[in-house]
Amino acid sequence: MARVAVRAHEVRKRFVIRRGRAGTLQEAAISLLRGGNALGARDEFWALDGVTFEVEAGRTLGIIGRNGAGKSTLLKLLAGTMRPTSGSLEANGKVFGLLELAAGFHPDLSGRENVFLNGAFLGRSRADMARRLDEIVAFSELEAFIDEPVKHYSSGMYMRLGFAVALSVEPDIMIVDEVLAVGDAAFRQKCLAALASAKAQGRTILFVTHDPGAVRRFCDEAIWLDKGQVRAAGQAVDVLRQYLATTATHGAGIVTEGPPPDPYGVARGPVALRGVEVARAGSAGAGETGRAHLATGDPWEIRVRYEASVPVPGVAFGVAVHREGGTYVMGVGSGARRDLPAGSGLAVVTTGAMPLAPGLYGVSAGLWMDGASPEAGDAPDHRLARAATVHVVSPVVAAGGIVSPPVTWSVTPLSLEAGALAADGRAVLEAPAPVEAFHGRFMPAPSRLLMGGNEDEFLGPGWHAPEDWPPAIRWCAPRATAFVTQGEWATALGVTLCRPHAHPDDAAPVGVTIRVDGEVVGRLVLGAALLEPYTFPVVPVDAAREIAVTIEADRPVRHDPASGDTRYLGVAVREVWVE
């Protein structure tokens, strides 16, 4: 049976609030003469009202709720800085509470002296803390300020030192309030990584935060406090879903299960896609709706049905093929734009032989209007993801991989004015060869892109081919764009990257700017060729959306000229995610 590290049973905490209390002796005398109370009216406020829960040793408990719900009061009771009005609290092990900035620090003492003071509070000897001092200073990154009085520290410096001490003294139970919110993005990521390491070492952590992404990623269980009572307790994701369902601002306020809906699955203009059919090129029909059975090496004819409610100029079409599991096989665009009359029609693309390995493939379609450019990776105005399925069969095992067959397009509106058709009955809308660097997005972007893992479709201009560094990375050009989905829970953008190390004598730092949909969300300076994760705050949204993440390097470098590699390298990117 697992050992219980923290147990709370029917914990209640009352505060007395007085209103109209006399401020002077004269006011007190007048109040007494009038039959009143010089101490004012007495109101009771129950910050906690019957809270019960248990935390097993080595587990991480997230405590969530609105401001004033009682979260910080509960942690102060657990840390021993307050006593409950009734009920019982039990902590089996040494407890360190990182609750408030400057808590446990003497303002007139230096950072170094406060390290020894905090160690004494936890029963650590001076010699023990002296052995840990270098580690604490290094983690806090306060080498230049460690001998300054802490009353001159900023809020972030307080947090750095307190967190470094908390990690170094290795308590059995760590209690962490929202103080991490004052840290910069890079140090906050460093703290979360250190907490994960402490958790892996078997320490118990109680974690108060308003960051849903941190709860989902970091916590095993969670409790939701509301007006001093436990509204829900259990697995972190389940409790978080219940909590967010009451605070969501979208629709009926319900957080849906599963992946978010495709934000481009509903037409945003007067032209809408109505379906996709696939057949062997030259055959009479498309077979059963939405599904085709083709052989390895067959040429394909992909027919995209559309409907325009009014005449629309400058429409571009595109289709994509994905293998089951998500591998991006190919994406082709119609190149030249089409002026479509009102009514329904077909956009048809015919490929050459498709040397695909046997298996299931999905076919998606998209359209772009109003000057949007699929070649630049612009979002479609309407998209049908995996609208048709192709079952490729072959008696001979064929080689798999990415293919780029020659293609031709024709677009044939079904309701054209007289004289608009050529002699063979087709619309005179033949397309040139597909333009280079087609980046149309036909599938909803994931919330996490891992380089070398079928991410091609969700990368816009500015990327080089993946390399097995290791691990797999992609070099960006001076400016590169990636597309990810920001869910309604997401409050942070993460990027794992490092500066280039093109040749041995190149050691200068690289400045990097991160943008989301064109707006700057963070800047950092990379000084080492070592992959590190960085996180940046993003504005939360009440419905899932795709965002464009742009990475700009201020000092691109050319690879070692002696190697013959003429690429300009910005930074090495391993991962881009939103949480």
C-alpha positions as CSV (number, residue, x, y, z in Angstrom):
1,M,0.0,0.0,0.0
2,A,1.4,3.4,-1.0
3,R,2.5,5.7,1.8
4,V,0.4,8.9,2.3
5,A,2.6,12.0,2.3
6,V,-0.1,14.6,3.0
7,R,-3.6,14.0,4.5
8,A,-6.3,16.7,5.1
9,H,-9.5,15.8,6.9
10,E,-12.4,18.2,7.2
11,V,-10.1,21.2,7.3
12,R,-11.8,24.5,8.1
13,K,-10.2,28.0,8.4
14,R,-12.1,31.0,9.7
15,F,-11.1,34.6,9.4
16,V,-12.8,37.4,11.4
17,I,-13.5,40.6,9.4
18,R,-14.5,43.8,11.3
19,R,-16.4,46.6,9.7
20,G,-16.8,50.1,11.1
21,R,-14.1,49.8,13.7
22,A,-13.3,53.0,15.7
23,G,-10.1,54.7,14.6
24,T,-9.6,57.0,17.6
25,L,-10.6,57.1,21.3
26,Q,-13.1,59.8,20.6
27,E,-14.8,57.7,17.9
28,A,-14.8,54.7,20.3
29,A,-16.4,56.8,23.1
30,I,-19.1,58.1,20.8
31,S,-19.9,54.6,19.6
32,L,-20.2,53.3,23.1
33,L,-22.5,56.2,24.1
34,R,-24.8,55.4,21.2
35,G,-25.0,51.8,22.3
36,G,-22.6,50.5,19.6
37,N,-19.4,48.5,19.6
38,A,-16.1,50.3,19.5
39,L,-14.6,47.3,17.8
40,G,-17.1,47.5,14.9
41,A,-19.3,44.8,13.4
42,R,-17.9,41.3,13.4
43,D,-18.2,39.2,10.3
44,E,-16.9,35.7,9.8
45,F,-15.4,34.4,6.6
46,W,-14.6,30.7,6.0
47,A,-11.6,30.5,3.6
48,L,-11.7,26.7,3.9
49,D,-14.9,24.8,4.7
50,G,-14.5,21.0,5.1
51,V,-11.5,20.3,2.8
52,T,-10.5,16.6,2.6
53,F,-7.9,14.9,0.4
54,E,-4.9,12.7,0.4
55,V,-1.6,12.8,-1.6
56,E,0.5,9.7,-1.9
57,A,4.3,10.0,-1.6
58,G,6.0,10.8,-4.8
59,R,2.9,12.2,-6.5
60,T,2.2,15.8,-7.7
61,L,-1.1,17.4,-6.7
62,G,-2.3,20.5,-8.6
63,I,-4.6,22.9,-6.8
64,I,-6.7,25.0,-9.0
65,G,-9.6,27.4,-8.6
66,R,-10.5,31.1,-9.0
67,N,-8.9,33.8,-7.0
68,G,-10.2,33.8,-3.4
69,A,-11.1,30.1,-3.6
70,G,-8.8,29.2,-0.6
71,K,-5.8,27.8,-2.5
72,S,-3.1,29.9,-0.8
73,T,-4.7,29.5,2.6
74,L,-4.6,25.7,2.2
75,L,-0.9,25.8,1.3
76,K,-0.1,28.1,4.3
77,L,-1.8,25.6,6.6
78,L,0.2,22.8,5.1
79,A,3.5,24.7,5.5
80,G,2.7,25.4,9.1
81,T,2.5,29.2,8.9
82,M,-1.2,29.1,9.9
83,R,-3.3,26.7,12.0
84,P,-6.7,25.4,11.0
85,T,-9.8,26.4,12.9
86,S,-10.9,22.8,12.9
87,G,-10.0,19.5,11.2
88,S,-6.6,17.9,10.9
89,L,-3.6,18.2,8.6
90,E,-0.8,15.6,8.4
91,A,2.5,15.9,6.5
92,N,4.7,12.8,6.7
93,G,8.1,14.2,5.9
94,K,10.2,17.4,5.8
95,V,8.2,20.3,4.3
96,F,9.5,23.3,2.4
97,G,7.0,25.9,1.4
98,L,7.8,28.3,-1.5
99,L,4.7,30.4,-0.9
100,E,5.3,34.1,-1.1
101,L,8.1,36.3,-2.4
102,A,10.6,37.1,0.4
103,A,8.9,34.6,2.8
104,G,11.7,33.3,5.0
105,F,14.2,36.0,3.9
106,H,15.5,38.7,6.1
107,P,15.6,41.9,4.0
108,D,18.8,43.3,5.6
109,L,20.8,40.2,5.1
110,S,22.5,39.3,1.8
111,G,21.4,36.5,-0.5
112,R,24.3,34.4,0.8
113,E,23.4,34.9,4.4
114,N,19.7,34.2,3.7
115,V,20.7,30.8,2.2
116,F,22.3,29.8,5.5
117,L,19.3,31.2,7.4
118,N,16.8,29.2,5.4
119,G,19.0,26.1,5.9
120,A,18.9,26.6,9.6
121,F,15.1,26.8,9.5
122,L,15.1,23.4,7.9
123,G,17.6,21.9,10.4
124,R,20.5,22.0,8.0
125,S,23.9,22.7,9.5
126,R,26.1,25.6,8.3
127,A,28.6,23.2,6.9
128,D,25.9,21.4,5.0
129,M,24.6,24.6,3.4
130,A,28.2,25.7,2.6
131,R,28.6,22.6,0.5
132,R,25.3,23.4,-1.3
133,L,26.0,27.1,-1.8
134,D,27.7,27.0,-5.2
135,E,24.9,24.8,-6.5
136,I,22.3,27.2,-5.2
137,V,24.0,30.3,-6.6
138,A,24.5,28.6,-10.0
139,F,20.9,27.6,-10.3
140,S,19.5,31.0,-9.3
141,E,21.9,32.7,-11.7
142,L,22.6,35.4,-9.1
143,E,26.4,35.2,-9.0
144,A,26.7,39.0,-9.3
145,F,24.1,39.8,-6.6
146,I,24.5,37.0,-4.0
147,D,26.3,39.3,-1.5
148,E,23.8,42.2,-1.9
149,P,21.0,42.7,0.7
150,V,17.9,41.0,-0.6
151,K,15.8,44.1,0.1
152,H,17.3,45.4,-3.2
153,Y,16.2,42.2,-5.1
154,S,13.5,42.3,-7.7
155,S,10.6,39.9,-7.4
156,G,12.2,37.6,-10.0
157,M,15.4,37.5,-8.1
158,Y,13.6,36.6,-4.9
159,M,11.9,33.8,-6.7
160,R,15.1,32.5,-8.2
161,L,16.9,32.3,-4.8
162,G,13.9,30.8,-3.0
163,F,13.4,28.2,-5.6
164,A,17.1,27.3,-5.7
165,V,17.2,26.9,-1.9
166,A,14.0,24.7,-2.0
167,L,15.6,22.4,-4.5
168,S,18.9,22.2,-2.8
169,V,17.7,21.3,0.7
170,E,15.8,18.3,-0.8
171,P,12.6,18.3,1.3
172,D,10.3,15.3,1.2
173,I,7.3,17.6,0.4
174,M,7.5,20.7,-1.7
175,I,4.7,23.3,-1.6
176,V,4.8,25.8,-4.5
177,D,2.4,28.7,-4.8
178,E,2.0,30.9,-7.9
179,V,5.4,32.5,-7.4
180,L,6.7,30.9,-10.6
181,A,4.6,33.4,-12.5
182,V,7.1,36.2,-11.8
183,G,10.0,34.5,-13.5
184,D,11.0,35.0,-17.1
185,A,10.1,32.4,-19.6
186,A,13.5,30.7,-19.8
187,F,13.9,30.4,-16.0
188,R,10.3,29.3,-15.5
189,Q,11.0,26.4,-17.9
190,K,14.2,25.7,-15.9
191,C,12.1,25.5,-12.7
192,L,9.5,23.2,-14.2
193,A,12.3,20.9,-15.4
194,A,13.8,20.9,-11.9
195,L,10.4,20.1,-10.4
196,A,10.1,17.2,-12.8
197,S,13.5,16.0,-11.7
198,A,12.4,16.3,-8.0
199,K,9.3,14.4,-8.8
200,A,11.3,11.7,-10.5
201,Q,13.4,11.4,-7.3
202,G,10.3,10.5,-5.3
203,R,9.5,13.9,-3.7
204,T,5.9,14.9,-3.2
205,I,4.8,18.2,-4.7
206,L,1.8,20.4,-4.1
207,F,1.4,22.9,-6.8
208,V,-0.9,26.0,-7.0
209,T,-1.2,27.6,-10.5
210,H,-3.6,29.3,-12.8
211,D,-1.8,27.8,-15.8
212,P,-3.9,24.9,-17.2
213,G,-1.0,23.7,-19.4
214,A,1.3,23.3,-16.4
215,V,-1.4,21.3,-14.5
216,R,-2.1,19.0,-17.5
217,R,1.6,18.4,-18.2
218,F,3.0,18.3,-14.7
219,C,0.4,17.0,-12.2
220,D,-0.8,13.5,-11.5
221,E,-3.9,14.5,-9.6
222,A,-5.7,17.8,-8.9
223,I,-8.3,19.3,-6.6
224,W,-10.6,22.1,-7.6
225,L,-11.3,24.5,-4.8
226,D,-14.4,26.8,-5.0
227,K,-15.4,29.1,-2.2
228,G,-13.4,27.0,0.3
229,Q,-14.8,23.6,-0.7
230,V,-13.6,20.8,-2.9
231,R,-15.7,20.8,-6.1
232,A,-13.8,18.0,-7.8
233,A,-10.8,15.8,-7.1
234,G,-9.1,13.0,-9.2
235,Q,-6.9,12.7,-12.2
236,A,-5.5,16.1,-13.2
237,V,-6.9,16.2,-16.7
238,D,-10.4,15.2,-15.6
239,V,-10.5,17.8,-12.9
240,L,-9.1,20.4,-15.2
241,R,-11.7,19.7,-17.8
242,Q,-14.5,20.1,-15.2
243,Y,-13.0,23.4,-14.0
244,L,-12.5,24.9,-17.5
245,A,-16.0,23.9,-18.5
246,T,-17.4,26.4,-16.0
247,T,-15.0,29.1,-17.0
248,A,-15.0,28.7,-20.8
249,T,-16.5,31.5,-22.8
250,H,-17.3,29.7,-26.0
251,G,-20.6,28.2,-27.0
252,A,-22.4,26.4,-24.2
253,G,-19.2,26.5,-22.1
254,I,-18.3,22.8,-22.5
255,V,-14.8,21.6,-23.2
256,T,-15.1,18.9,-25.8
257,E,-13.4,15.6,-25.7
258,G,-10.8,14.6,-28.2
259,P,-8.9,16.8,-30.7
260,P,-10.2,20.3,-31.3
261,P,-12.4,20.9,-34.4
262,D,-10.7,22.0,-37.6
263,P,-10.9,25.8,-37.6
264,Y,-11.0,25.8,-41.4
265,G,-13.5,23.0,-41.7
266,V,-16.3,25.6,-42.3
267,A,-16.2,27.7,-45.4
268,R,-15.3,31.3,-44.8
269,G,-16.4,32.8,-48.0
270,P,-18.8,32.4,-51.0
271,V,-17.1,29.2,-52.3
272,A,-17.4,25.9,-50.4
273,L,-16.0,22.5,-51.0
274,R,-18.7,19.8,-51.2
275,G,-16.7,16.6,-51.5
276,V,-13.7,14.7,-52.9
277,E,-13.8,11.6,-55.1
278,V,-10.8,9.5,-56.4
279,A,-10.7,7.2,-59.3
280,R,-8.1,5.6,-61.6
281,A,-7.3,8.2,-64.3
282,G,-9.3,7.4,-67.5
283,S,-11.9,5.2,-65.7
284,A,-15.6,5.9,-66.1
285,G,-16.5,6.7,-62.5
286,A,-15.1,7.3,-59.1
287,G,-16.4,4.1,-57.5
288,E,-18.1,4.3,-54.1
289,T,-18.4,7.8,-52.7
290,G,-15.4,8.9,-50.7
291,R,-13.5,5.6,-51.2
292,A,-11.5,4.1,-54.0
293,H,-9.6,0.9,-54.6
294,L,-6.5,1.4,-56.7
295,A,-3.4,-0.5,-57.6
296,T,0.2,0.5,-57.0
297,G,1.4,2.5,-60.0
298,D,-2.1,3.6,-61.1
299,P,-2.5,7.2,-62.2
300,W,-5.1,9.0,-60.1
301,E,-7.9,11.4,-60.9
302,I,-8.9,13.5,-57.9
303,R,-12.2,15.3,-58.3
304,V,-13.0,18.1,-55.9
305,R,-16.6,19.3,-55.9
306,Y,-17.3,22.9,-55.1
307,E,-20.2,25.4,-55.0
308,A,-20.0,29.2,-55.4
309,S,-23.0,31.2,-54.2
310,V,-21.8,34.3,-56.3
311,P,-19.2,34.8,-59.0
312,V,-15.7,34.7,-57.3
313,P,-12.5,35.8,-58.9
314,G,-9.0,34.5,-58.1
315,V,-9.7,31.0,-56.6
316,A,-6.8,28.6,-56.1
317,F,-7.3,24.9,-55.4
318,G,-5.1,22.2,-53.8
319,V,-5.1,18.6,-52.8
320,A,-3.0,16.5,-50.6
321,V,-2.4,12.8,-50.0
322,H,-1.5,11.3,-46.6
323,R,-0.7,7.8,-45.7
324,E,-2.5,6.3,-42.7
325,G,-0.7,7.4,-39.7
326,G,-0.1,11.0,-41.0
327,T,2.8,10.8,-43.4
328,Y,2.5,13.6,-45.9
329,V,2.9,11.9,-49.3
330,M,2.3,14.9,-51.5
331,G,0.5,18.2,-51.9
332,V,-0.1,19.9,-55.2
333,G,-1.8,23.2,-56.1
334,S,-3.6,24.4,-59.1
335,G,-1.1,27.2,-59.8
336,A,-2.9,29.9,-61.7
337,R,-6.0,31.3,-60.1
338,R,-9.5,30.7,-61.5
339,D,-12.4,33.1,-61.8
340,L,-15.5,31.0,-60.9
341,P,-19.1,31.8,-61.9
342,A,-21.9,31.2,-59.5
343,G,-23.0,27.5,-59.3
344,S,-21.4,24.2,-58.7
345,G,-18.4,22.7,-60.4
346,L,-15.5,20.3,-60.4
347,A,-11.8,20.9,-59.9
348,V,-10.0,17.9,-61.3
349,V,-6.3,17.0,-60.9
350,T,-4.8,14.0,-62.9
351,T,-1.5,12.5,-61.8
352,G,0.9,10.3,-63.4
353,A,1.6,6.8,-62.0
354,M,1.5,6.8,-58.2
355,P,4.1,4.3,-57.1
356,L,2.6,4.0,-53.6
357,A,3.1,1.1,-51.2
358,P,0.0,-0.9,-50.4
359,G,-2.0,0.6,-47.6
360,L,-4.7,3.2,-46.8
361,Y,-4.3,6.8,-47.9
362,G,-6.4,9.8,-47.2
363,V,-7.1,12.6,-49.7
364,S,-7.8,16.2,-48.5
365,A,-8.7,19.3,-50.4
366,G,-8.5,23.1,-49.9
367,L,-9.3,26.3,-51.6
368,W,-7.8,29.8,-51.2
369,M,-9.4,33.2,-52.1
370,D,-8.7,36.9,-51.9
371,G,-5.1,36.7,-52.7
372,A,-4.2,34.1,-50.0
373,S,-1.2,32.1,-51.1
374,P,-0.9,28.4,-50.5
375,E,2.7,28.7,-51.8
376,A,3.4,30.9,-48.8
377,G,1.6,28.6,-46.4
378,D,-1.5,30.9,-45.9
379,A,-4.4,29.3,-44.2
380,P,-7.1,28.0,-46.6
381,D,-10.6,29.6,-46.8
382,H,-12.1,26.1,-46.7
383,R,-10.6,22.7,-46.1
384,L,-11.9,19.1,-46.2
385,A,-9.4,16.9,-44.3
386,R,-9.3,13.3,-45.3
387,A,-12.4,13.7,-47.3
388,A,-11.8,10.5,-49.3
389,T,-10.0,7.2,-48.6
390,V,-7.9,5.3,-51.1
391,H,-7.1,1.6,-50.5
392,V,-3.9,0.9,-52.5
393,V,-3.4,-2.8,-53.2
394,S,-0.7,-4.7,-55.1
395,P,0.3,-8.3,-55.5
396,V,3.9,-7.1,-55.5
397,V,5.4,-5.4,-52.5
398,A,6.2,-1.9,-53.7
399,A,8.7,0.6,-52.2
400,G,7.2,3.2,-49.9
401,G,8.2,6.8,-49.5
402,I,7.3,10.3,-50.7
403,V,6.4,10.8,-54.4
404,S,6.0,13.8,-56.6
405,P,4.4,12.6,-59.9
406,P,3.7,15.0,-62.8
407,V,0.2,16.4,-62.7
408,T,-2.2,18.4,-64.8
409,W,-5.3,20.3,-63.7
410,S,-8.6,21.3,-65.2
411,V,-11.5,23.2,-63.6
412,T,-14.9,22.7,-65.1
413,P,-17.8,24.8,-63.8
414,L,-21.1,23.0,-64.5
415,S,-23.0,26.2,-65.1
416,L,-21.2,28.5,-67.6
417,E,-22.5,31.1,-70.0
418,A,-22.8,30.1,-73.6
419,G,-19.6,30.2,-75.5
420,A,-17.4,29.7,-72.5
421,L,-16.5,26.1,-73.3
422,A,-13.8,24.9,-75.7
423,A,-14.6,22.6,-78.6
424,D,-14.0,19.5,-76.5
425,G,-16.5,20.7,-73.9
426,R,-14.0,21.6,-71.2
427,A,-13.5,25.0,-69.7
428,V,-10.5,26.8,-71.1
429,L,-8.8,26.9,-67.8
430,E,-5.8,24.7,-68.2
431,A,-3.1,25.3,-65.6
432,P,0.6,25.5,-65.9
433,A,2.8,23.1,-64.0
434,P,2.5,23.5,-60.2
435,V,4.6,26.3,-58.8
436,E,7.6,25.5,-56.6
437,A,7.5,25.4,-52.8
438,F,3.8,24.6,-52.4
439,H,2.9,24.7,-48.7
440,G,-0.8,24.2,-48.7
441,R,-2.1,22.9,-45.4
442,F,-4.8,20.2,-45.8
443,M,-4.8,18.7,-42.3
444,P,-5.4,20.5,-39.0
445,A,-2.0,21.3,-37.5
446,P,-1.1,19.4,-34.3
447,S,-0.4,21.3,-31.0
448,R,3.2,19.9,-31.1
449,L,5.6,19.6,-34.0
450,L,8.6,17.3,-33.6
451,M,11.2,17.7,-36.4
452,G,11.8,14.5,-38.4
453,G,8.3,13.3,-37.5
454,N,6.0,13.9,-40.5
455,E,5.9,17.7,-39.9
456,D,6.6,18.8,-43.5
457,E,3.0,19.9,-44.2
458,F,3.0,22.3,-41.2
459,L,6.2,24.1,-42.1
460,G,6.1,27.2,-44.3
461,P,9.0,28.8,-46.1
462,G,12.4,29.0,-44.6
463,W,13.3,25.4,-43.6
464,H,16.0,23.1,-44.7
465,A,15.6,19.3,-44.8
466,P,15.6,17.4,-41.5
467,E,19.0,16.2,-40.2
468,D,19.7,13.4,-37.7
469,W,21.9,15.6,-35.5
470,P,21.1,13.7,-33.1
471,P,18.3,14.1,-32.2
472,A,16.5,15.0,-35.5
473,I,16.5,18.8,-36.1
474,R,15.8,21.2,-38.9
475,W,17.9,24.3,-39.6
476,C,15.9,27.3,-40.3
477,A,16.9,30.0,-42.7
478,P,17.2,33.6,-41.3
479,R,13.3,33.6,-41.1
480,A,11.1,30.5,-40.9
481,T,7.4,29.8,-40.2
482,A,5.7,26.8,-38.6
483,F,2.0,26.2,-38.0
484,V,0.6,24.7,-34.9
485,T,-2.9,24.6,-33.2
486,Q,-3.5,26.6,-30.1
487,G,-6.2,24.9,-28.1
488,E,-8.5,26.7,-25.7
489,W,-6.4,25.5,-22.8
490,A,-3.2,26.8,-24.2
491,T,-1.3,29.7,-22.6
492,A,2.3,29.1,-23.6
493,L,4.3,28.6,-26.8
494,G,7.4,26.4,-26.5
495,V,10.4,26.1,-28.9
496,T,13.4,23.9,-28.4
497,L,16.3,25.3,-30.3
498,C,20.0,26.3,-30.2
499,R,22.4,28.5,-32.1
500,P,24.3,27.2,-35.1
501,H,27.8,25.9,-34.7
502,A,28.8,25.9,-38.3
503,H,32.6,25.8,-37.8
504,P,34.9,25.7,-34.8
505,D,35.8,29.4,-34.7
506,D,32.2,30.5,-34.7
507,A,31.2,31.1,-31.1
508,A,29.3,34.4,-31.3
509,P,25.8,34.5,-29.8
510,V,22.7,34.6,-31.9
511,G,19.6,36.8,-31.2
512,V,16.3,35.2,-31.9
513,T,12.8,36.8,-32.2
514,I,9.7,34.6,-31.9
515,R,6.4,35.9,-33.4
516,V,2.9,34.5,-33.3
517,D,0.8,35.6,-36.2
518,G,3.2,38.5,-36.7
519,E,3.2,39.7,-33.1
520,V,6.4,39.5,-31.1
521,V,5.9,37.2,-28.1
522,G,9.6,36.8,-27.0
523,R,13.2,37.4,-27.7
524,L,16.3,35.5,-26.5
525,V,20.0,35.3,-27.0
526,L,21.5,31.8,-27.7
527,G,25.1,31.5,-26.6
528,A,25.7,27.7,-26.9
529,A,25.2,25.0,-29.5
530,L,23.0,23.1,-27.0
531,L,19.3,22.3,-27.6
532,E,17.2,24.0,-24.8
533,P,13.4,24.5,-24.4
534,Y,12.1,28.0,-24.1
535,T,8.5,29.0,-23.4
536,F,6.7,32.3,-24.1
537,P,3.2,33.4,-23.0
538,V,0.4,33.6,-25.6
539,V,-3.0,35.1,-25.2
540,P,-5.5,32.4,-24.5
541,V,-8.4,31.8,-26.9
542,D,-11.9,30.5,-26.4
543,A,-11.8,28.2,-29.4
544,A,-9.0,26.3,-31.1
545,R,-7.1,28.1,-33.9
546,E,-4.1,27.6,-36.0
547,I,-1.3,30.0,-35.4
548,A,1.8,30.9,-37.4
549,V,5.0,30.8,-35.4
550,T,7.8,32.7,-37.0
551,I,11.5,32.3,-35.9
552,E,13.9,35.1,-36.9
553,A,17.6,34.8,-36.4
554,D,19.6,38.1,-36.4
555,R,22.9,36.5,-37.4
556,P,22.5,33.8,-40.0
557,V,25.8,32.0,-40.8
558,R,27.0,30.2,-43.8
559,H,28.1,26.6,-43.3
560,D,31.7,25.8,-43.5
561,P,32.7,26.9,-47.0
562,A,35.2,24.1,-47.2
563,S,32.3,21.6,-47.1
564,G,30.6,23.0,-50.2
565,D,27.4,23.6,-48.2
566,T,26.1,27.0,-49.3
567,R,23.1,27.1,-47.0
568,Y,22.5,30.1,-44.7
569,L,21.7,28.7,-41.2
570,G,19.5,30.6,-38.7
571,V,19.1,28.3,-35.7
572,A,18.6,24.5,-35.1
573,V,15.0,23.7,-34.1
574,R,14.0,20.4,-32.5
575,E,10.4,21.1,-31.5
576,V,7.6,23.7,-31.5
577,W,4.5,23.3,-29.3
578,V,1.6,25.1,-27.7
579,E,0.3,24.1,-24.3
